[in-house]
Every structure is written in C-alpha cells, then in structure tokens.
Amino acid sequence: VLTWLSRRGRARDRAGMARVGIISPHVFGVSMATMRPLARRLGRDQALADALWQTGWLEARLLAGFVGEPARLTAAAMDRWARDFDNWAVTDGTCLHLFCHAAPAWGRVAAWSRRRGEHQRRAAFTLLAALAVHDRTSPDRRFIAAMPRLVAAARDERPYVRKAVNWALRQVGKRN
C-alpha cells in the first residue's frame, strides 16, 4: 500500500493539503479521489488498518479509517489512534468513517472532550457530529447530555476545536 501511495504522490497535492491546513510530518501528496478506489479494493481489515496507522504516513492513516473494522475497535485502541491525531483531515476522516460506528464511540466523546491536545479535543466533537448523523438508535437524551460539553468547549480559543463544536451543535440540532 505504501508503494502504491508513494507512486501516486504529487508535489501539487502536498502543497494543496498544506494550504488547507492538512499538515503532517509524512505526506505523499495523494488526493482522496485517488485513494477511494484503493480503500474499496482493500475492504475491511483491522490488522491492515493498524499496520497502516503505525506507518505514520498521512495517507496511510486516512486509509486506515476506511479499512478498519468498527466491531473490532476497543476504547483503548481508539485512544491509541487519537493520541496520534495531528491534523483535522485524519481526525475527521477517522471519526466519520470508522470511530462513529464502533461500540465505544459515546464513551470517547466524553473522554476526549476533556483532552488538552487540539486535535484530540476536536475528535470528541467531530465524533459527536458523526454520531448525530449515523447513530439512528440513540435517544435524544444522549445528545442532550452532551450539551454541557459543547457549551464548555465553545469557549476554546483554538479554531479547530471551535469549528468541530459548531459542527456538532448543528448536526445534533438537525436530528429532530
């Protein structure tokens, strides 16, 4: 997979990623449009997802969010991955495509909302936004219980946290 990614990396795409705040120490420069067919071809495979994550490459981590198996995720595994969040694209992609479908997701919203790291705290609210869209079985009281966390985090001065709080609030409001 890394060879496939390295062959498709482009300086133009690396510059475009940096321009929109997608910054990571290891970037090939492969667009999501280029990677999506590969993600579909790879299918779900948690061992592969873990291996991709451990490489540290931005695109490998984005793919890990697509190929991971939500049923096999534990809170500890989600916490390990979250510690590595270093930009909004990996944070959002992982929460939207993988974490929101995992059983420990609700517990991670609570735990991560207290984190100090900008992208770790952002993950709590990105995950809440994703749950508002994808979790059709949770009662409204679960989302209402998250409101004090949203109010507290709305005062966070960091833009990536505030944007995720805004996103979560809008998605929760759209539920009904």
Backbone as CSV, one residue per row, in Angstrom:
resi,resn,N_x,N_y,N_z,CA_x,CA_y,CA_z,C_x,C_y,C_z
1,VAL,0.837,-1.191,0.000,0.000,0.000,0.000,0.882,1.254,0.000
2,LEU,1.953,1.235,0.788,2.830,2.411,0.819,3.492,2.650,-0.530
3,THR,3.867,1.582,-1.215,4.447,1.724,-2.553,3.423,2.330,-3.500
4,TRP,2.189,1.836,-3.437,1.102,2.359,-4.271,0.936,3.856,-4.018
5,LEU,0.927,4.262,-2.751,0.767,5.665,-2.392,1.956,6.507,-2.858
6,SER,3.154,6.001,-2.642,4.341,6.789,-2.998,4.417,7.040,-4.500
7,ARG,3.954,6.094,-5.292,3.974,6.262,-6.757,2.958,7.292,-7.235
8,ARG,1.942,7.557,-6.424,0.882,8.477,-6.830,0.983,9.846,-6.158
9,GLY,1.984,10.006,-5.294,2.158,11.281,-4.611,2.575,12.380,-5.575
10,ARG,2.046,13.575,-5.348,2.321,14.720,-6.210,2.646,15.947,-5.354
11,ALA,3.651,16.686,-5.768,4.028,17.913,-5.070,2.861,18.900,-5.060
12,ARG,2.107,18.965,-6.149,0.958,19.873,-6.237,-0.072,19.538,-5.161
13,ASP,-0.312,18.240,-4.945,-1.277,17.828,-3.920,-0.743,18.083,-2.513
14,ARG,0.570,17.909,-2.302,1.152,18.229,-0.995,0.979,19.714,-0.687
15,ALA,1.208,20.551,-1.686,1.050,21.996,-1.491,-0.411,22.347,-1.222
16,GLY,-1.320,21.711,-1.930,-2.745,21.955,-1.716,-3.188,21.538,-0.326
17,MET,-2.672,20.413,0.152,-3.004,19.958,1.502,-2.513,20.958,2.538
18,ALA,-1.302,21.407,2.394,-0.742,22.372,3.347,-1.540,23.672,3.330
19,ARG,-1.999,24.069,2.158,-2.773,25.305,2.030,-4.075,25.262,2.831
20,VAL,-4.673,24.070,2.972,-5.933,23.960,3.724,-5.720,23.398,5.130
21,GLY,-4.483,23.417,5.609,-4.198,23.045,6.985,-4.006,21.559,7.231
22,ILE,-3.801,20.783,6.174,-3.535,19.355,6.345,-2.024,19.197,6.355
23,ILE,-1.478,19.243,7.562,-0.029,19.222,7.733,0.330,18.036,8.613
24,SER,1.298,17.285,8.164,1.762,16.113,8.899,3.233,15.903,8.536
25,PRO,4.007,15.278,9.407,5.431,15.096,9.101,5.700,14.218,7.878
26,HIS,4.784,13.297,7.577,5.000,12.364,6.462,3.793,12.384,5.537
27,VAL,3.959,13.028,4.369,2.870,13.174,3.403,3.377,12.796,2.019
28,PHE,2.639,11.912,1.336,2.967,11.574,-0.048,2.414,12.623,-1.006
29,GLY,1.209,13.123,-0.713,0.539,14.048,-1.622,-0.399,13.303,-2.561
30,VAL,-1.266,12.456,-1.997,-2.234,11.698,-2.787,-3.625,12.175,-2.378
31,SER,-4.428,12.543,-3.357,-5.764,13.060,-3.063,-6.706,11.939,-2.623
32,MET,-7.767,12.325,-1.929,-8.782,11.349,-1.513,-9.443,10.722,-2.738
33,ALA,-9.653,11.499,-3.782,-10.260,10.954,-5.002,-9.413,9.815,-5.572
34,THR,-8.121,9.933,-5.453,-7.217,8.879,-5.930,-7.229,7.686,-4.985
35,MET,-7.364,7.942,-3.683,-7.291,6.852,-2.695,-8.589,6.071,-2.511
36,ARG,-9.724,6.656,-2.790,-11.005,5.967,-2.539,-11.127,4.614,-3.243
37,PRO,-10.760,4.508,-4.524,-10.845,3.180,-5.155,-9.951,2.144,-4.462
38,LEU,-8.790,2.570,-3.992,-7.917,1.649,-3.263,-8.580,1.210,-1.969
39,ALA,-9.193,2.129,-1.250,-9.873,1.791,0.008,-10.968,0.761,-0.249
40,ARG,-11.738,0.944,-1.309,-12.793,-0.033,-1.635,-12.197,-1.396,-1.973
41,ARG,-11.107,-1.381,-2.705,-10.455,-2.638,-3.094,-9.878,-3.374,-1.882
42,LEU,-9.364,-2.629,-0.923,-8.773,-3.248,0.262,-9.839,-3.855,1.171
43,GLY,-11.015,-3.239,1.230,-12.082,-3.747,2.093,-11.763,-3.522,3.568
44,ARG,-12.550,-4.167,4.418,-12.373,-4.024,5.867,-11.359,-5.036,6.372
45,ASP,-10.370,-4.559,7.112,-9.314,-5.425,7.631,-8.616,-4.674,8.767
46,GLN,-8.950,-5.014,10.010,-8.408,-4.276,11.150,-6.898,-4.432,11.285
47,ALA,-6.372,-5.594,10.986,-4.916,-5.775,11.076,-4.209,-4.849,10.086
48,LEU,-4.745,-4.751,8.886,-4.172,-3.835,7.894,-4.316,-2.399,8.359
49,ALA,-5.474,-2.050,8.904,-5.695,-0.686,9.396,-4.666,-0.330,10.471
50,ASP,-4.437,-1.242,11.407,-3.448,-0.983,12.461,-2.044,-0.811,11.872
51,ALA,-1.707,-1.641,10.908,-0.388,-1.542,10.273,-0.250,-0.220,9.517
52,LEU,-1.290,0.173,8.798,-1.259,1.449,8.084,-1.106,2.608,9.062
53,TRP,-1.843,2.554,10.160,-1.777,3.629,11.147,-0.360,3.774,11.692
54,GLN,0.268,2.656,11.988,1.595,2.679,12.610,2.679,3.250,11.701
55,THR,2.427,3.329,10.391,3.445,3.879,9.488,3.680,5.357,9.724
56,GLY,2.651,6.064,10.213,2.779,7.493,10.429,2.524,8.345,9.188
57,TRP,2.343,7.731,8.031,2.072,8.485,6.810,0.630,8.976,6.806
58,LEU,0.436,10.224,6.442,-0.891,10.833,6.430,-1.884,10.003,5.618
59,GLU,-1.546,9.683,4.402,-2.469,8.953,3.533,-2.731,7.542,4.040
60,ALA,-1.742,6.913,4.641,-1.940,5.579,5.214,-2.920,5.658,6.372
61,ARG,-2.831,6.707,7.155,-3.767,6.873,8.272,-5.176,7.186,7.769
62,LEU,-5.275,7.956,6.703,-6.599,8.201,6.122,-7.211,6.883,5.634
63,LEU,-6.410,6.065,4.971,-6.897,4.757,4.517,-7.277,3.860,5.686
64,ALA,-6.526,3.935,6.772,-6.827,3.114,7.953,-8.248,3.374,8.446
65,GLY,-8.690,4.617,8.369,-10.050,4.950,8.774,-11.105,4.308,7.891
66,PHE,-10.762,4.029,6.657,-11.697,3.386,5.738,-11.684,1.862,5.857
67,VAL,-10.524,1.293,6.178,-10.434,-0.175,6.181,-10.581,-0.793,7.571
68,GLY,-10.534,0.020,8.608,-10.698,-0.505,9.958,-12.068,-1.151,10.147
69,GLU,-12.141,-2.046,11.102,-13.381,-2.768,11.405,-13.976,-2.230,12.704
70,PRO,-15.090,-1.493,12.627,-15.670,-0.905,13.838,-15.975,-1.930,14.926
71,ALA,-16.411,-3.109,14.565,-16.771,-4.124,15.561,-15.557,-4.613,16.347
72,ARG,-14.375,-4.432,15.821,-13.168,-4.899,16.499,-12.461,-3.811,17.291
73,LEU,-12.986,-2.596,17.271,-12.337,-1.496,17.977,-12.698,-1.495,19.455
74,THR,-11.700,-1.284,20.266,-11.896,-1.111,21.709,-11.650,0.354,22.043
75,ALA,-12.067,0.760,23.219,-11.802,2.131,23.664,-10.297,2.380,23.722
76,ALA,-9.539,1.400,24.176,-8.081,1.564,24.265,-7.462,1.764,22.887
77,ALA,-7.917,1.011,21.900,-7.396,1.158,20.538,-7.753,2.535,19.974
78,MET,-8.985,2.975,20.218,-9.394,4.297,19.743,-8.555,5.383,20.410
79,ASP,-8.280,5.233,21.696,-7.443,6.200,22.408,-6.029,6.233,21.841
80,ARG,-5.482,5.049,21.510,-4.132,4.996,20.924,-4.083,5.775,19.615
81,TRP,-5.061,5.546,18.762,-5.091,6.262,17.489,-5.280,7.757,17.725
82,ALA,-6.186,8.115,18.620,-6.478,9.531,18.869,-5.245,10.294,19.354
83,ARG,-4.380,9.639,20.106,-3.154,10.307,20.566,-2.304,10.769,19.388
84,ASP,-2.441,10.113,18.236,-1.646,10.456,17.059,-2.298,11.507,16.159
85,PHE,-3.521,11.923,16.449,-4.180,12.915,15.606,-3.330,14.181,15.580
86,ASP,-2.939,14.601,14.380,-2.097,15.785,14.258,-2.605,16.775,13.209
87,ASN,-3.751,16.498,12.619,-4.357,17.436,11.680,-5.844,17.125,11.563
88,TRP,-6.590,18.077,11.059,-8.045,17.916,11.015,-8.485,16.818,10.056
89,ALA,-7.774,16.586,8.974,-8.212,15.606,7.979,-8.192,14.183,8.538
90,VAL,-7.127,13.818,9.211,-7.049,12.476,9.797,-8.045,12.352,10.946
91,THR,-8.144,13.387,11.763,-9.098,13.376,12.877,-10.517,13.164,12.358
92,ASP,-10.931,14.011,11.422,-12.301,13.954,10.920,-12.568,12.669,10.147
93,GLY,-11.645,12.290,9.291,-11.844,11.079,8.492,-11.972,9.837,9.351
94,THR,-11.134,9.724,10.354,-11.175,8.553,11.225,-12.472,8.515,12.026
95,CYS,-12.882,9.664,12.550,-14.123,9.715,13.333,-15.350,9.463,12.461
96,LEU,-15.368,10.025,11.264,-16.533,9.907,10.378,-16.697,8.529,9.746
97,HIS,-15.590,7.920,9.381,-15.672,6.671,8.625,-15.485,5.416,9.468
98,LEU,-14.950,5.564,10.670,-14.671,4.383,11.477,-15.189,4.501,12.905
99,PHE,-14.709,5.475,13.642,-14.994,5.534,15.071,-16.482,5.676,15.394
100,CYS,-17.232,6.410,14.582,-18.651,6.621,14.909,-19.458,5.332,14.799
101,HIS,-18.910,4.317,14.184,-19.597,3.032,14.034,-19.157,2.006,15.083
102,ALA,-18.242,2.399,15.951,-17.701,1.493,16.969,-18.483,1.616,18.273
103,ALA,-18.611,0.521,18.981,-19.372,0.492,20.237,-18.856,1.500,21.278
104,PRO,-17.549,1.718,21.418,-17.076,2.648,22.456,-17.194,4.134,22.096
105,ALA,-17.812,4.464,20.978,-17.818,5.845,20.484,-18.351,6.847,21.506
106,TRP,-19.491,6.549,22.115,-20.064,7.506,23.057,-19.139,7.779,24.239
107,GLY,-18.477,6.779,24.727,-17.533,6.970,25.826,-16.342,7.819,25.429
108,ARG,-15.959,7.740,24.176,-14.830,8.529,23.698,-15.211,10.002,23.585
109,VAL,-16.458,10.308,23.264,-16.893,11.710,23.220,-16.634,12.342,24.582
110,ALA,-17.092,11.676,25.625,-16.911,12.205,26.985,-15.432,12.317,27.348
111,ALA,-14.675,11.264,27.096,-13.262,11.258,27.491,-12.442,12.285,26.717
112,TRP,-12.621,12.334,25.421,-11.813,13.229,24.590,-12.199,14.691,24.756
113,SER,-13.414,14.973,25.196,-13.811,16.378,25.371,-12.997,17.054,26.469
114,ARG,-12.345,16.262,27.307,-11.504,16.806,28.384,-10.019,16.828,28.002
115,ARG,-9.671,16.385,26.829,-8.259,16.336,26.417,-7.705,17.737,26.174
116,ARG,-6.414,17.857,26.356,-5.750,19.148,26.159,-5.342,19.360,24.705
117,GLY,-4.935,18.303,24.013,-4.484,18.443,22.631,-5.598,18.942,21.723
118,GLU,-5.249,19.865,20.832,-6.264,20.470,19.964,-7.001,19.438,19.122
119,HIS,-6.286,18.559,18.470,-6.938,17.588,17.596,-7.591,16.457,18.383
120,GLN,-7.075,16.167,19.560,-7.703,15.166,20.410,-9.048,15.687,20.926
121,ARG,-9.070,16.951,21.316,-10.340,17.535,21.776,-11.294,17.710,20.596
122,ARG,-10.774,18.104,19.456,-11.611,18.219,18.255,-12.289,16.881,17.967
123,ALA,-11.556,15.796,18.174,-12.099,14.460,17.885,-13.389,14.193,18.655
124,ALA,-13.483,14.683,19.874,-14.702,14.468,20.667,-15.913,15.040,19.949
125,PHE,-15.771,16.228,19.407,-16.914,16.916,18.815,-17.149,16.498,17.366
126,THR,-16.088,16.123,16.681,-16.257,15.538,15.352,-17.006,14.220,15.490
127,LEU,-16.641,13.444,16.488,-17.310,12.171,16.736,-18.772,12.397,17.112
128,LEU,-19.050,13.392,17.929,-20.435,13.699,18.292,-21.237,14.101,17.052
129,ALA,-20.648,14.903,16.172,-21.325,15.286,14.927,-21.623,14.052,14.081
130,ALA,-20.655,13.149,13.981,-20.850,11.927,13.202,-21.915,11.031,13.828
131,LEU,-21.933,10.948,15.140,-22.961,10.156,15.817,-24.351,10.747,15.578
132,ALA,-24.445,12.060,15.557,-25.739,12.699,15.303,-26.286,12.320,13.930
133,VAL,-25.398,12.091,12.989,-25.808,11.715,11.633,-26.030,10.207,11.512
134,HIS,-25.122,9.409,12.062,-25.128,7.964,11.798,-25.788,7.096,12.865
135,ASP,-25.854,7.573,14.097,-26.430,6.756,15.174,-27.927,7.024,15.268
136,ARG,-28.694,6.237,14.554,-30.145,6.433,14.500,-30.869,5.796,15.682
137,THR,-30.175,5.016,16.484,-30.845,4.295,17.575,-30.731,4.994,18.930
138,SER,-29.758,5.876,19.083,-29.594,6.553,20.376,-30.727,7.543,20.612
139,PRO,-31.242,7.568,21.833,-32.313,8.525,22.145,-31.767,9.947,22.239
140,ASP,-32.664,10.906,22.120,-32.276,12.314,22.189,-31.576,12.666,23.498
141,ARG,-31.920,11.995,24.568,-31.326,12.344,25.869,-29.799,12.165,25.857
142,ARG,-29.308,11.266,25.038,-27.851,11.102,24.930,-27.213,12.355,24.359
143,PHE,-27.854,12.919,23.358,-27.325,14.129,22.733,-27.521,15.339,23.645
144,ILE,-28.650,15.382,24.335,-28.908,16.473,25.277,-27.864,16.451,26.396
145,ALA,-27.486,15.272,26.836,-26.478,15.143,27.892,-25.112,15.669,27.437
146,ALA,-24.881,15.715,26.141,-23.607,16.217,25.618,-23.564,17.737,25.528
147,MET,-24.694,18.391,25.681,-24.753,19.850,25.524,-23.808,20.608,26.463
148,PRO,-23.704,20.255,27.751,-22.752,20.987,28.597,-21.306,20.891,28.084
149,ARG,-20.951,19.774,27.480,-19.606,19.640,26.905,-19.430,20.602,25.729
150,LEU,-20.471,20.721,24.911,-20.423,21.641,23.779,-20.300,23.089,24.262
151,VAL,-21.078,23.451,25.269,-21.036,24.812,25.801,-19.645,25.114,26.358
152,ALA,-19.091,24.188,27.109,-17.758,24.402,27.693,-16.692,24.537,26.607
153,ALA,-16.770,23.704,25.595,-15.753,23.723,24.542,-15.930,24.888,23.578
154,ALA,-17.105,25.486,23.536,-17.329,26.634,22.656,-16.428,27.809,23.051
155,ARG,-15.932,27.794,24.260,-15.034,28.855,24.733,-13.573,28.575,24.399
156,ASP,-13.298,27.399,23.847,-11.925,27.043,23.475,-11.448,28.010,22.391
157,GLU,-10.284,28.582,22.578,-9.769,29.588,21.645,-9.204,28.990,20.364
158,ARG,-9.014,27.687,20.326,-8.390,27.063,19.159,-9.441,26.830,18.062
159,PRO,-9.146,27.302,16.862,-10.160,27.247,15.799,-10.613,25.837,15.423
160,TYR,-9.728,24.863,15.446,-10.155,23.509,15.047,-11.121,22.903,16.060
161,VAL,-10.973,23.269,17.314,-11.921,22.794,18.325,-13.253,23.515,18.148
162,ARG,-13.207,24.838,18.020,-14.450,25.608,17.870,-15.240,25.185,16.642
163,LYS,-14.557,24.924,15.544,-15.254,24.501,14.323,-15.946,23.154,14.525
164,ALA,-15.309,22.249,15.229,-15.932,20.946,15.491,-17.114,21.087,16.443
165,VAL,-17.013,21.969,17.412,-18.126,22.224,18.330,-19.316,22.761,17.539
166,ASN,-19.061,23.708,16.662,-20.116,24.278,15.826,-20.758,23.201,14.955
167,TRP,-19.938,22.377,14.364,-20.404,21.282,13.513,-21.282,20.319,14.312
168,ALA,-20.817,19.932,15.485,-21.584,19.005,16.321,-22.924,19.613,16.729
169,LEU,-22.903,20.866,17.122,-24.139,21.529,17.531,-25.149,21.556,16.380
170,ARG,-24.682,21.870,15.184,-25.582,21.896,14.028,-26.136,20.507,13.708
171,GLN,-25.308,19.474,13.792,-25.777,18.124,13.478,-26.743,17.595,14.531
172,VAL,-26.464,17.903,15.793,-27.386,17.486,16.869,-28.720,18.193,16.670
173,GLY,-28.684,19.463,16.326,-29.912,20.227,16.114,-30.747,19.717,14.951
174,LYS,-30.118,19.124,13.975,-30.838,18.606,12.806,-31.529,17.275,13.059
175,ARG,-31.225,16.632,14.172,-31.793,15.305,14.435,-33.315,15.327,14.475
176,ASN,-33.877,16.349,15.079,-35.349,16.457,15.081,-35.766,17.887,15.413
